Amino acid sequence: MVKFNCSSKSAITSFKVMLKIRKNIAISDSGFVFDPMSGESFSLNPIGLEIIQLIKNGNNFKEITKVILDKYQVDEETLDRYFYDFISTLKQFNLLESTSHG
Amino acid sequence: MAKLTIALSGLNNIDSPGPGIPVIRGIRDSKILDARIIGLAYENLDPGAYMHELVDKTYKVPYPSDGVEPLLERLKYIHEKEQIDVMIPNFDAELFTFMKSEKILQEMGIQTFLPTLKQFEERHKANLPEFGEKYGVKVPYSEPITSVQDFMNHKDKFEFPVVVKGKFYDAYIAYDLDQLNMYFNKIAAKWGLPIVIQEFVIGTEVNVVALGDGKGNTIGAVPMRKTYITDKGKAWGGITLEDPSMMKLTAKIISQTQWRGGMELELIRTAKNELYLIEINPRLPAWVYLAVAAGQNLPEALVRLALGEQVEPFQEYQSGKMFIRYSYDMITELHEFEQLSTKGEL
């Protein structure tokens, strides 16, 4: 099982991290994401789309975790792991604006 | 507007297509221009010659390498028959001849809208480092060479892989001296000397199609990323981008060089988000119809500029517009081929 490295985990979870999707990124209801700056497009699965929409609506990590934990059968540790992985992917593809600590 | 007669070259539409057909499509789409299209073909099998819905009449013309006189003689003949208003040469290899003949063509009543000889020479692949320095644009390090021995004298300035480029067309990545030698001979046999050896910049290739009015203004510009690239490095698919840095660089280059006519900037965006200029093609590229579809009919604007009209710069375009190129087996009759190959007209 992949575990969080402590420093990485704290970067995401110890603060009320405000994640922000870059403002010109287009996200359709089907989960299709288009970055007009790079011309790259991506497909999200329904949960990915839900998380991105939560981020877009201004929810922080704590709030997103609560929504997902309430709605789906997943334990917090697993969610943390997948959430971190997902955010890393968004960062890698340059879809996020720089994070700030709230 | 009265019906115009517009002559164009670049009717080859193969896996390394010429810009002729896409330029014609732009002109055909125009709500301002009403044009009779005269195709200028170099080969009997140039597909554009047989696309009668796009090209009204085609004439064979001699290769630019045959010299200025035979080409001008042929154009005089065509002009007598067709009364050409505007001519749009679409090949790099013929531009020099047309630029040299601009005045003669003008006296005949044929308008062009081409870069000046100075602009044309300055942006040559062999002169790119000087161009970069003069205009403050990042370019990869390069050296023009006339022999592989020549390269050996500059060897310390390069690290493999390097890009081996022909003066007009063709570019190959050479990973060692053997490959460099092979590509040098291959390109030199086809396009002559010098061959340009260029530093290989790692990143994503992005391009801009643009049109300058010759007074420093950008009439239009649309950036694109190739989404599918052929083994010849040509775009087989592409998507328009929303990239202010590419637009800024284009405006800077057009403004500083006072660029006149169509151009294509070939750029590399590195992982550090830096833009390197790797080439300026002094004409509209084969993917120009993407710009038309995205809201900037650059071929139409080019024709209007050639006619001396005042053209307002385009203010916007649609990002995320895509093109997907395809090949198509056009059926034609033997007598058409016969007519073009024996009479030189179709």
Interface residues (C-beta under 8 A of the other chain):
Chain A: N24 A26 F34 P36 M37 S38 G39
Chain B: T204 M224 R225 T227 I239 T240 L241 E242 D243 S319 G320
